[in-house]
Amino acid sequence: MRPSARLDASMRHKARRARALRWILQDLAGVARQPEQAHRTHLRATLEWLCRAQDASATPGLAAGGWTFEAGWQAPSVDATGRLIETFLPAAEYLAWPELTERARRMRDALLETPEPASLGRLHGLVAAHVQLGDAESLARAVRDARGLYVDTGRTPAWHADAAHVLARLAVLADEAVLREAARAHLQAACCAQTPSGWFVDVAAPTPTAALARALRSLAEASRLLGDAAALEAALRVARPLGDALRADGSLCAAFDDGWTPGARHACVPGSAQVAAAWLRLAQLGEGTAWRDAAWRLLAWVKRCQRTEGERLALRGALPNAAPIWRGPAAFGFHTLGAKYFADALMMDMVGIAIPPAVQKAESA
């Protein structure tokens, strides 16, 4: 289907349609052609857009799930809001931007009031609020709500790996054996689903790069927290073929089939940012400087996909879901989580920190 026909089929709003057509014309001339600037410039633009996503939400404290040419700002996302706390707090310190801390506190308050206890992003956010804000109530609520994950089975491998990660963090903080065993169960469920080539299946077929990145990062983190060397090897079996798939221009295919055959005609920009953050974390964990070099190439490409200037605030600093903009299941949109992972990767590279930060057992009073 032609890009213009795809747009006509999905959108009728004239003003947004005109902006989308301009983006299409630019991508037809070639993707990833924006000026590549310093990390700090891209980071600031990304965080400003994320602040607008929070301000646009109909629910105080929560952030919108993204923005689309078809509908504008999307509904509030509990999952995205929780994960944004991990991003806003280190950014507030690094950029001397105290407003971000206050925004993170409002996010924390909204998460404590939300009726979605099983959201992994929500649990990650509550853990971040405890670790980085010293909020004991957030930890207590996360430990209580995590009980729903003990028997939650039959999910995707990436989800199980992510569940293992957050449960392992909670196990360290709360020093509870039941949390540790639940984390191990989810970790085993994820690892058992890995194919001989290192690939993971997903609800979407072929598997999106974002899902593979989520599995990679979560396996590496859970391995460290649980002392499971096999899980780290499983993570590396995802990381290596993704590194081999990195193109000369620094881009990655948006999806892969088993055997790491490219399964899409576009690149997933948010997924690429997520892969870059995962590779940087592998370098931090001592798995070799080559991962940092690969992350730099991928981050440079993602930078060239971001428009850091422009009059339209909903687009300035946003990260497109796809390059070119009209391809893929999330065409003509900009996900909040994509911007979050881009900001994480930029800070991890600039400051050498881990996002989310390492956790340790709380001291007894």
Secondary structure, DSSP 8 states (H G I E B T S, - for coil): --HHHHHHHH---HHHHHHHHHHHHHHHT-SS-S----HHHHHHHHHHHHHHHHHT-SSTT-EESEEETTTEE--EEHHHHHHHHHHHHHHHHHTT-HHHHHHHHHHHHHHHH-S-TT-HHHHHHHHHHHHHH--HHHHHHHHHHGGGGTT--S--HHHHHHHHHHHHHHHHHHT-HHHHHHHHHHHHHHHHT--TTS----SSSSEEHHHHHHHHHHHHHHHHHHT-HHHHHHHHHHHHHHHHT--TTS---SEEETTTEE--SSEEHHHHHHHHHHHHHHHHTTS-THHHHHHHHHHHHHHTT-----S-TTTTT---SEESTT-STTTTEEEHHHHHHHHHHHHHHHH---SS---------
